[in-house]
């Protein structure tokens, strides 16, 4: 989920606490501030701290003046086998390709564990928002691939598209015990959703806030962080929910992608409806629609119609 979705979700969770609503009526927005900040906190810690502490042993930097997808594929394939050979994790960063201000060369890498191959394919030139834009043809080839010798276990989706700003980091971790059949696990951006996305860490932080600001402040912080973790589990990557007891990320439900605009819009829409219902209930508007009616008729049905309309009007990319 995007930051705005997590922030509004934190506010929605806070609105379920009558103490928070009453404090806001009395002129103190503290609980809602805590809920919004706690909803954002896990990703803020990752993108402001963990991201810069992640060190990479390898870097693949495509040439902006010549398309060479084979070089990208070979670099990743060699990293897989290098991790298996040395017996410890290896991290590789894929650089983005900036052609001009607000112009980026899109490319996609795909791992095929069954065929033991890595493929790379150049896409269109896009702006920062990922929309294709006109651009003079760049010399080179469009696709390339390279083989690797180790068995590969995917810890994320097989394909990753690289567009603007910072490129992704892949971690290749040897997991096989038989040296005759080396096996490597592939993880996407290993610095993300680790200690910051742990239920254990959320409990510790909530206890600290509770000691300073009272039990309801601690409960609001815990509930907002828990909502963040649950929302992230709808995607593919998952989170290290039991860190430090277990440092492995628990696989997500694969229902959505964090960058997809519609799930983020739907989350914000439903969260705002929940806030409206909780505030109207606190104001004594008991004659209005109940929670089920609001969620179904003002939430799910309009969102379903909007989804169908978008699918009808949005052209498919080849």
N, C-alpha and C positions, 0 to 999 in steps of 0.2 A: 504494500500500500504506500501511497505517497504521503508526505508529511502532513498535508492538510487533512487527509482522511483520518490519520491517527489522532491529530489534534482535536478534530470535531468529535471523534469517537470518545476521546477522553472526557470532553464536555458532556456528552450524552450519558456516559456512565455516572458522572458526578451528579447529574440531575436526578438520578434515582435515590439519592440520599436526601431525605427531608431536612436534615441538619444543614446541608450545603445550601439548599434553596432558601431556607429561613434566614441563614446568615447573609445571603445575597440580598434578600428583602430588607434586612436590617442595615444594609450598606457595606457589608464586607464580602468582596468577591474572592476571598482567599481560597476557599475550597475549589472553586471553578478554575482559578489560576493553577492550583496544584494538579487538578485533573488534566488540564490541557498540557501542562509541562510534562507530567508523567507519561501521557500518551505519546509525546514526541521523544521522550528521553532515550529509549533504546537505540533508535536510529541516529539521534544526535551524537551519542557516544561513539557509535561506529564511524560515522562520516566525519567527525571532528577529531577523533583520537585514534581509534583502532586502524583506520585506513592508512594513517601516516606512520604507524608502527610496523606495518607489514613490509618486510624486505623480500625482494625477488632476486633469485640467482640468474634468471635469464630474461631477456626482453626481445620481442619481435617487433621490428619497426619497418612497416611497408614503405616503399618509395612512393611519394605522391606524384612523381613524374613518369612512373612506369608500373604497370600492373603485373605483379608476379605472384599469383596465388600459390604457386608451387613452393615458393620460399616460405610462406606462412605455414603451409601444411607440413613441410619438412621440419621446420623449427619445432612444431608441437609434437610430431612423431618422435623426433630425437629426444625431446624432453621426457616423454613417456618411458622410453627405453633407458635413458640416463638415470631416472629415478629408480627403476628396477635394478640397474647395475650397481648403484652405489648404496642401496638399501636404506635410504632415508628420504623424507619428503623434498620435493623440488618445486619451486614456485616460478611461474613464467607470466610475464605481463604482455598483453597484446596492445600495441599502441594504436591510437586512432590516427586517421589520415586527414589532416586539414589541408584543403586546397586553397582557401581564401577565407576572408571574414564571413562567418555564417555559411560556409560551404565545406561539406565533409564527404569523403568517399566512404560509402557504406560497403561492408563486406561481412560475410558469414562463414563461420567455421563449423564443421560437423564431424563428430566422432562416430565411427562405426565399429563397435566392439566385435561384432561377428566376423566382419571381413578384415579386422585389424588395420583399418585405414583412417586417415584424417583427410577430409576434403575442405577446400576453401573456395569460395565463390564471391566474385565482386558483384555488387549491386549498383543501384543508381547513385548519383551524387545527390545529397540531401542537405536541407538546412538544419539548424540546431534542433528544431522540433521534429525532425525525421521525415519531412515532406520532400519528395523528389523535386528537383529543380533542374532547369536546362543547364548544360555544361558541355564544353567542347570535348570530343572523345579523347581519352587518354590511351597511349599505345600500350600494348601488352596483351595478355590473354585474360579470359574471364574466369576460368576454373582451373583448379589443380588439386592434386592429391598426393599423399605419401603414405607408405606402409610403416607399421611398427611391429615389433616381435613379441611384445608382452601381452598378456591377457589384461583387458581393461574393464573396470567396473565403473559405471557412471553414477556419480553422486548428485547429478543435476540433469538438465535436459541435454539431449544429444547435440543440438544446434544452438549457437550463440551468435547474435548479430552485433557487430561493432559499428557505432555511429559517431557520436560527438563527445567532446570533452575527454575524460579519462577512459582508457581502455580497461577491459576486465583482467583479472588475475586468475590463473588456473593453478591449483596445487595438485601435483601428482604424488601420491603416497603409496609406497609398497605395502601390500597387505598379505601377499602370499607367503606361506612358510616353506614351500618347496622351491629351492633355487633352480631346479630344472624346469619349473613352470612358473616363471615370474608373473606376478599379478599386481596391478596398479589400480588404485582408486582415484578417480578424477573428481575434484571438488571445485566449484565455481566461487570466486571471490571469498577465499577462506577466512578473511578478517571480518566478514559480515555475519551477524546473528550468532555470535558466540557468547561470551560472558555477559554482554549487555542484554541478551534476550533470554536470560535464565529466570525461571520461577524462584529459584533459591536466592538469586541476587535481588529480585523484586521483593521478596519477603524481608530480607535484611534491610533494604532501603526503606520499606514501609515501616519497619520497627523503629528505625532511626528517626523518621519523620514523626511517627507517633509519639516518641519520647519528647520531641521538641514542640510539636504542635497539637498534641492530643490524639486520642484514639480515632476520631473521625477523620482527621487529616491523614493518618496512616492508612486507614481503610480506603480512602479515596485514591491515594497514590497506588496502593496495591491493585485495586480494581481497574484503574486506568491502564496500568502496565500489563495486567493480565489480558485485558481486551486487545491491546497491541499484539501480544504474543499469539492469541487465538486467531486474530485476523491474518497474521503472517502465515499461520499453518494452513490457510486455504490455498496458498501457492505451492510451488514445487520445492523450493529450497528448504523450508522448515527452519527450526532453530535448535540451539543447544539448550533445551529446556531444563536440564538437570545439571548444568555446569555449576560447580566444578566436580560434582559427583560423576558425571559422564560428559566428556567433552565433544562427543559426536552430535551432529545436528539430527534431530528427529525429522524424518522425511515428511514433507507437506502432503496435502490432499490432491494437488495438481488440478484444482478447480479454476484457477485464474493465474494471471501474471501480474506482478506488482506494478508494472508500467502501463497496463491496459487502462485506457481512460474510462471506459464504462463502469467496471467494478468500483473504481474510485469515486465516480460520480454517484453511483447507487449507494455506496457507503455513507457519503456525506448527506445525501437526500434522506435516507432512513434515520441517520443520527439526528438530523434536524427535526424530523417528525417526532422522535422520542423526546427530544428536549421540549418541543411544543406541548406534548401530552403531559409531561411531568410538571411543567410550569403551570399549565391550565388547571391541572388537578390540584396543585398547591394553592391556586387562587380561588378554589372552591367551585370551579365550573364542572359540577358533577353531572349536569344534564346533557353534556356533549357526547360525542362518540367515544366508545371504549377503545382500549389499546388494540385489540384485534381488528376492529373496523378501521382504525387509522392506518395500521400497518398494511392491511390488505387493499383497501380502496384508495388510500392516498399514497401508498408506497409501492406495493408489489405490482398491482395492475398497471399504473402509469409507467413504471419501469419496464414492464414486459412489453407494453405497446411501443415504448421508445426504442427498446432493443430490436423489435421486429422492424420498425421503421428505418433504423440505422442499417440493418442488414439489407433492406430493400434498396436504399439510396446509395450505399457505399460501394463504389466499384471494386472489384477484386483485382489484387495485384498479381500479376503473372510471375 
